[in-house]
Amino acid sequence: MAQSILSLLRRLNRWVALAIGLVLFLCAIFVLLDVGLRKLGASFGGTDEISGYVMAIVTSWGMGYALLELAHVRIDILRGRVGALGRSLFDLFAMLTMAGTVTLIALRCWPVLDRSIANMSRANTPLETPLWLVQGPWFAGWVWFAIVSWLTFLAALMLVAKGEFSQSEAAIGAFGEEEAVL
C-alpha cells in the first residue's frame, strides 16, 4: 500500500514537473522575444511582472516533485549517528514538520486569494493583472504540496511500522554530502 501511494505520487509529480518545465520554457521564449523586440525599439511590456508570476506558480507546484526526489535541504548532523530505526524516526519527524508547515502555509494562502476575489483586486502595475488569475494556481500548488507531504508522511509511517526502514529511508531520507558525491 505504501509503495503504491509513493509510486502514484511520483507519477503524478512527473507530469507536474513536465508541465511546469513547459511553462518555464514558454516564459523564457516570451522574455527572449521581448528582449529582441527591445533591440528594434518595441516591447511586449510586463515581461518582468509575468515572469515573476510564473516563478511564484511553478515554485509552489514544483515543491511536491522536489520532496519526492529528496531535493529539499535538510540538516542531518544527528541522523547519521543513529541506527536505521533512529534515522527513520528523525525522517518521520522531519516529514511531519514539513507537512504541518506546508499545510499552515496553504491555509494562510487561502485568505489572500479569497480577498483578491472578493475585492476584484488587480496588480498595481501597467498590466493591472487580476490577482486571482495568479493567486489561484499559486494557492493550488501549495495545496498540492501539502497533500503530497501528508501522503508521503503516511506512506513512510506505514513502512516504518512494518520495519521496512530502508524503503522508508529511500522515500523520505536525507543523504549527506559523502553520499551525494559518490
C-alpha positions in Angstrom: 0.0 0.0 0.0 2.7 2.5 1.0 4.8 1.8 -2.2 1.7 2.2 -4.4 1.0 5.6 -2.8 4.5 6.7 -3.3 4.5 5.4 -6.9 1.3 7.2 -7.7 2.6 10.5 -6.2 5.8 10.1 -8.2 3.9 9.5 -11.5 1.6 12.5 -10.9 4.5 14.7 -9.9 6.5 13.8 -13.0 3.6 15.2 -15.0 3.5 18.3 -12.9 7.3 18.7 -13.4 6.8 18.3 -17.2 4.0 20.9 -17.2 6.0 23.4 -15.1 9.0 22.8 -17.2 7.0 23.7 -20.3 5.6 26.8 -18.6 9.1 27.9 -17.7 10.3 27.2 -21.3 7.4 29.3 -22.8 8.1 32.1 -20.3 11.8 32.1 -21.3 10.8 32.3 -25.0 8.5 35.2 -24.2 11.2 37.1 -22.4 13.7 36.4 -25.2 11.3 37.7 -27.8 10.7 40.8 -25.7 14.4 41.4 -25.4 14.7 41.0 -29.2 11.9 43.4 -29.7 13.6 46.0 -27.5 16.5 46.0 -29.9 14.0 47.0 -32.6 12.5 49.8 -30.4 9.4 47.9 -29.3 8.4 45.7 -26.4 5.6 43.5 -25.2 5.8 45.2 -21.8 5.3 43.4 -18.5 7.7 40.6 -19.0 9.2 41.2 -15.6 5.8 41.1 -14.0 4.7 38.0 -15.9 7.9 36.1 -15.3 7.6 36.9 -11.5 4.0 35.4 -11.6 5.3 32.3 -13.4 8.1 31.8 -10.9 5.7 32.0 -7.9 3.3 29.5 -9.5 5.9 27.0 -10.7 7.7 27.1 -7.4 4.6 26.2 -5.4 3.9 23.4 -7.8 7.4 22.1 -8.0 7.8 21.7 -4.3 5.9 18.3 -4.3 8.2 17.0 -7.0 11.3 18.1 -5.1 10.0 16.4 -2.0 9.7 13.1 -3.6 13.1 13.4 -5.3 14.7 14.2 -1.9 15.8 17.6 -3.2 14.8 19.6 -0.2 17.6 20.7 2.1 17.9 19.1 5.5 20.4 19.3 8.2 21.2 15.8 9.2 24.0 16.1 11.8 22.4 13.8 14.3 20.7 11.5 11.9 23.9 9.9 10.7 24.9 8.9 14.2 22.0 6.6 14.9 20.8 3.2 13.6 18.1 2.5 11.0 15.2 2.9 13.4 16.7 6.2 14.7 17.1 7.6 11.2 13.6 6.6 10.4 12.2 8.4 13.4 14.2 11.5 12.5 12.9 11.3 8.9 9.3 10.9 10.1 9.7 13.9 12.4 11.1 15.9 9.5 8.2 14.9 7.3 5.7 15.6 10.0 7.2 19.1 10.5 7.3 19.6 6.7 3.6 18.5 6.2 2.4 20.7 9.1 4.4 23.7 7.9 3.2 23.4 4.3 -0.4 22.9 5.5 -0.2 26.1 7.5 1.2 28.0 4.5 -1.6 26.6 2.3 -4.2 27.6 4.9 -2.7 31.1 5.1 -2.7 31.4 1.3 -6.4 31.0 1.0 -7.4 34.3 2.7 -5.0 36.1 0.3 -6.8 34.6 -2.7 -10.2 35.0 -1.2 -9.7 38.7 -0.5 -8.4 39.2 -4.1 -11.6 37.5 -5.4 -13.9 39.4 -3.1 -12.3 42.8 -3.9 -11.7 42.0 -7.5 -8.1 43.1 -6.8 -5.7 44.0 -9.6 -2.0 44.4 -9.6 -0.8 48.0 -9.2 1.1 47.8 -12.4 0.6 48.9 -16.0 -0.8 45.4 -16.8 -3.4 45.6 -14.0 -3.5 41.8 -13.8 -6.5 40.4 -11.9 -4.6 38.9 -8.9 -6.9 35.9 -8.6 -5.5 34.7 -12.0 -2.1 34.4 -10.4 -3.0 33.6 -6.9 -5.4 30.7 -7.8 -2.7 28.5 -9.4 -0.2 29.6 -6.7 -2.6 28.5 -4.0 -3.4 25.3 -5.8 0.3 24.5 -5.9 0.6 24.9 -2.1 -2.4 22.7 -1.5 -0.9 20.1 -3.8 2.4 20.3 -1.9 0.5 19.8 1.4 -1.3 16.8 0.0 1.9 15.2 -1.3 3.6 15.9 2.0 0.9 14.3 4.1 0.5 11.2 1.8 4.3 10.8 1.8 4.4 11.0 5.5 1.6 8.4 5.9 3.3 6.1 3.4 6.6 6.4 5.2 4.9 5.8 8.6 3.4 2.6 7.2 6.8 1.5 6.1 8.4 2.2 9.4 5.6 0.5 11.3 6.3 -2.7 9.2 10.0 -2.4 9.9 10.9 -1.5 6.3 13.5 1.1 7.3 15.5 1.0 4.1 12.4 1.6 2.0 11.3 4.4 4.3 14.7 6.0 4.0 14.6 5.7 0.2 11.2 7.6 0.3 11.9 10.4 2.9 15.5 10.0 3.9 18.3 12.6 3.8 21.6 12.0 2.1 24.8 13.5 3.4 27.4 15.1 1.2 29.5 12.0 1.2 26.7 10.0 -0.4 25.8 12.8 -2.9 29.4 12.9 -4.2 29.6 9.1 -4.8 
